[in-house]
Amino acid sequence: YERYKAWVARVSSKTLKDFREFQRQEAIAARMRSLVRTRVRASEAEARADFEHRSAKAVVSYLKLERGWFAKYVVPQGADTLAVWAEANAKEIDTSFEASKESFLPQCRVARQILVRVDDTASDKEAAKKAAKDKLEKVLAQLKKGKKFADLARTVSEDSASRADGGSLGCFAAGKLAKPSTTKALDDAAFKLEAGKVSEIMESSFGFHLVMVDKILDGDDAKKFGRDIAARELYTKKESDRLAAEAGKKILEAVRGGMKLQEALDKHLADVLPEAAKAAFA
C-alpha cells in the first residue's frame, strides 16, 4: 500500500482521493466509449420515427412588435394628452430632468442643420467636395430669397436623423450637442450666432453643414424646455411599451380563438390603430 501511495504521488501528482476519482471517471468514460462503438439495433417503429423527425418541416409565422414603431405611429402626441400624463407623473419627470439638466442649463440654443455628405465612392475627392459645397451655396441663395431653413432641410439635408423634423438638433447648452452627424464645430458655431442667423458653410468628417439658431433660451425658459423634452421622451417610451404589449396580448388572444396570425394582425390594425399607423404599415 505504501509503494502504491508513492507510485500515485510520483506518476499522477494527485492525492489518493483525487486519483481514485480520476480512475472512476475514466472507467465510466471507457464504458461509454465501448457502448458508442457497439452496433445498435433499432426497431422499424424507431427507424420510422427517426426518419419523420429528420424529414419533417414546420412553416413558422411570427410577428415582431417594435416599440419604436409604436412610438412613431401609434402613441398619441397631442399637447393635451401629454399635459394630462405629465401632471400625473410629475415626480418621475422631475427625476428624469435632473439627470439631464446640464444639457439645457444655464442657457440652451434651439438649432437646426442642413448636412450634405461627400460622395465617398467618387474617384475625384476634390470634385465631390466641391459638388457638396456648391449644393449648400444654392441653399444659402434660397435662404436669402426668403425660403425657410426648416423647409430646405426637409428637401436637401442628408442627415436622416433630423431631416424629417426640418433639421432640428433640439435645444442644447454650450458643449452639449450630442446628435448624430454633428461635431463640436457645429456646437461652437451655434453659440456664436444670434437668433434667426445662419452660419457659414462648415466642413466635418460627415460632409458640409449649415447651422441656424431658431431661439436662445435662458434660465427658466431653458428649464421649461428641457423638462418638456424629458416629459415627452418618458411619456413616449412608457406608452409605446404599454401599447406594444397590449397589442401583443390582443393578437395572441385572437389567434388562440382560431384566427390566423395575419388575420389577427389585420383586425388589430383596423380596430385599434390610427390612420397614420395604418398608412405606415401599408
C-alpha positions in Angstrom: 0.0 0.0 0.0 2.9 2.4 0.8 4.5 1.5 -2.5 1.1 2.2 -4.1 0.8 5.6 -2.5 4.4 6.5 -3.5 3.7 5.5 -7.1 0.5 7.6 -7.2 2.3 10.6 -5.9 5.2 10.1 -8.4 3.2 9.3 -11.5 0.0 11.3 -11.2 0.8 14.2 -8.9 -2.6 13.7 -7.3 -3.8 12.9 -3.8 -5.1 9.4 -3.3 -8.7 10.7 -3.2 -8.3 12.7 -6.4 -6.6 9.8 -8.1 -9.4 7.4 -7.2 -12.0 9.9 -8.6 -10.0 10.3 -11.7 -9.9 6.5 -12.2 -13.6 6.3 -11.5 -14.4 8.9 -14.2 -12.0 7.2 -16.6 -13.7 3.8 -16.0 -17.1 5.4 -16.8 -15.7 7.0 -19.9 -14.2 3.7 -21.1 -17.6 2.0 -20.7 -19.3 4.8 -22.7 -16.7 4.5 -25.5 -17.4 0.8 -25.6 -21.1 1.5 -25.7 -20.8 4.0 -28.5 -18.8 1.6 -30.6 -21.4 -1.2 -30.2 -23.8 -1.7 -33.0 -27.3 -0.5 -32.2 -30.4 -2.4 -33.1 -33.4 -0.2 -34.0 -36.9 -1.4 -34.4 -38.9 -0.5 -37.5 -41.0 1.9 -35.5 -37.9 3.6 -34.1 -36.4 3.9 -37.5 -39.7 5.4 -38.9 -39.9 7.9 -36.0 -36.3 9.0 -36.6 -36.9 9.4 -40.3 -40.0 11.5 -39.7 -38.1 13.6 -37.2 -35.3 14.3 -39.6 -37.6 14.8 -42.6 -40.4 16.8 -41.2 -40.6 20.6 -41.7 -42.5 23.3 -39.9 -43.7 26.5 -41.5 -43.5 29.2 -38.9 -45.2 32.6 -38.9 -44.2 35.2 -36.4 -45.0 38.8 -35.6 -42.5 41.3 -34.1 -43.9 44.3 -32.4 -41.4 47.1 -32.4 -41.6 49.7 -29.6 -40.1 52.3 -31.9 -42.8 51.8 -34.5 -45.5 52.2 -31.9 -43.7 55.4 -30.6 -43.6 56.9 -34.0 -47.1 56.0 -35.4 -49.4 54.9 -32.6 -48.6 56.9 -29.4 -50.9 59.9 -29.3 -48.7 63.0 -29.4 -51.3 65.8 -28.8 -50.4 68.6 -26.4 -53.5 68.0 -24.2 -52.8 64.2 -23.9 -49.2 64.9 -22.9 -50.2 67.6 -20.4 -52.6 65.2 -18.6 -49.9 62.5 -18.5 -47.3 64.9 -17.3 -49.4 66.1 -14.5 -50.0 62.6 -13.2 -46.3 61.7 -13.5 -44.7 64.9 -12.4 -42.2 63.4 -9.9 -40.9 60.9 -12.4 -40.4 63.7 -14.9 -38.5 65.8 -12.4 -36.2 62.9 -11.7 -35.6 62.4 -15.4 -34.9 66.1 -15.9 -32.5 66.2 -13.0 -30.3 63.6 -14.7 -30.1 65.6 -18.0 -30.5 69.3 -16.9 -26.8 70.1 -17.6 -27.7 69.6 -21.3 -30.1 72.6 -21.1 -28.8 75.0 -18.3 -27.9 77.7 -17.8 -28.7 78.5 -21.5 -29.7 76.4 -24.4 -30.0 77.2 -28.1 -32.7 75.7 -30.4 -30.8 74.9 -33.6 -31.2 73.2 -37.0 -28.7 71.9 -39.5 -28.6 71.0 -43.2 -26.0 68.4 -44.0 -24.7 67.5 -47.5 -22.5 64.4 -47.5 -19.5 64.0 -49.7 -19.6 61.0 -52.1 -17.1 58.6 -50.7 -17.2 56.5 -53.9 -16.1 59.3 -56.2 -12.7 58.9 -57.8 -12.1 62.6 -57.6 -12.5 63.6 -54.0 -12.0 67.3 -54.5 -14.6 67.4 -57.2 -17.0 65.5 -54.8 -16.3 68.1 -52.1 -16.9 70.9 -54.5 -20.3 69.4 -55.6 -21.4 69.1 -51.9 -20.3 72.7 -51.1 -22.0 74.1 -54.3 -25.2 72.4 -53.2 -25.1 74.4 -49.9 -24.2 77.6 -51.7 -27.5 77.2 -53.6 -29.3 76.7 -50.2 -27.8 80.0 -48.9 -29.0 81.7 -52.0 -32.5 80.4 -51.5 -32.4 81.4 -47.8 -31.6 85.0 -48.9 -34.7 84.9 -51.2 -36.9 84.1 -48.1 -37.1 80.3 -48.2 -37.4 78.7 -44.7 -34.4 76.9 -43.3 -36.6 74.0 -42.0 -38.3 73.5 -45.4 -35.0 73.4 -47.2 -33.6 70.9 -44.6 -36.5 68.6 -45.3 -35.7 68.5 -49.0 -31.9 69.0 -49.1 -30.4 67.7 -45.9 -28.8 64.2 -46.0 -28.9 63.7 -42.2 -31.6 61.0 -41.8 -31.9 61.6 -38.1 -33.0 65.3 -38.4 -34.2 65.7 -41.9 -37.9 64.8 -41.4 -38.0 67.3 -38.5 -36.7 70.2 -40.5 -33.1 69.6 -39.5 -33.9 70.0 -35.7 -31.0 69.5 -33.3 -33.1 70.3 -30.3 -32.0 72.7 -27.6 -28.5 72.2 -26.1 -26.2 74.0 -23.7 -22.7 75.0 -24.7 -20.6 71.9 -25.4 -23.6 69.6 -25.0 -24.6 69.0 -28.7 -24.7 65.2 -29.0 -26.8 64.4 -32.0 -25.7 62.0 -34.8 -23.8 63.5 -37.7 -22.7 66.6 -35.7 -19.4 67.8 -34.4 -18.0 70.3 -31.8 -17.6 72.8 -34.6 -21.4 72.9 -35.0 -21.8 73.3 -31.3 -19.4 76.2 -31.2 -20.9 77.9 -34.3 -24.4 77.8 -32.7 -23.2 79.7 -29.7 -21.6 82.4 -31.9 -24.9 83.1 -33.8 -27.8 85.3 -32.9 -31.3 84.0 -33.1 -32.5 83.7 -36.7 -29.0 83.7 -38.1 -27.3 81.1 -40.3 -23.7 80.0 -40.1 -21.2 79.9 -42.9 -20.6 76.5 -44.7 -18.6 74.2 -42.4 -16.8 71.0 -43.2 -16.6 68.0 -41.0 -15.9 64.3 -41.3 -19.7 63.9 -42.2 -19.6 66.4 -45.0 -20.6 70.1 -45.2 -23.0 71.8 -42.8 -25.1 74.9 -42.4 -26.4 75.7 -38.9 -29.2 78.0 -37.9 -30.3 79.1 -34.4 -34.1 79.4 -34.0 -34.2 80.5 -30.4 -32.0 81.3 -27.4 -33.5 80.2 -24.1 -32.1 81.3 -20.7 -32.8 80.3 -17.1 -36.5 79.3 -16.5 -37.2 79.2 -20.2 -34.4 76.7 -20.8 -35.5 74.7 -17.8 -39.1 74.5 -19.0 -37.9 73.4 -22.5 -35.7 70.7 -21.0 -38.4 69.5 -18.7 -40.9 69.3 -21.6 -38.4 67.2 -23.6 -37.9 64.9 -20.6 -41.7 64.6 -20.2 -42.3 63.8 -23.9 -39.5 61.2 -24.0 -40.6 59.5 -20.9 -44.3 59.5 -22.0 -43.4 58.2 -25.4 -41.3 55.4 -24.0 -43.8 54.2 -21.4 -46.8 54.5 -23.8 -45.0 52.7 -26.6 -44.1 49.9 -24.2 -47.7 49.7 -22.9 -49.3 49.8 -26.4 -46.9 47.2 -27.9 -47.6 44.8 -25.0 -51.3 45.4 -25.2 -51.3 44.8 -29.0 -49.4 41.5 -28.4 -51.9 40.3 -25.9 -54.9 41.1 -28.1 -53.4 39.5 -31.2 -52.4 36.4 -29.2 -55.9 36.2 -27.8 -57.4 36.3 -31.3 -55.0 33.6 -32.6 -55.9 31.3 -29.7 -59.5 31.9 -30.6 -58.9 30.4 -34.0 -57.8 33.3 -36.2 -54.7 33.1 -38.4 -51.8 35.4 -37.3 -52.2 37.7 -40.4 -56.0 37.9 -39.8 -55.4 38.8 -36.1 -52.9 41.5 -37.1 -55.2 42.9 -39.8 -58.1 43.1 -37.3 -55.9 44.9 -34.7 -54.8 47.4 -37.3 -58.3 48.0 -38.4 -59.9 48.2 -34.9 -57.2 50.0 -32.9 -54.5 51.8 -34.7 -54.8 55.4 -36.1 -54.8 56.2 -39.8 -51.1 57.3 -39.8 -50.1 53.8 -38.4 -52.2 52.0 -41.0 -50.6 54.0 -43.8 -47.1 53.4 -42.4 -47.8 49.7 -42.1 -49.0 49.5 -45.7 
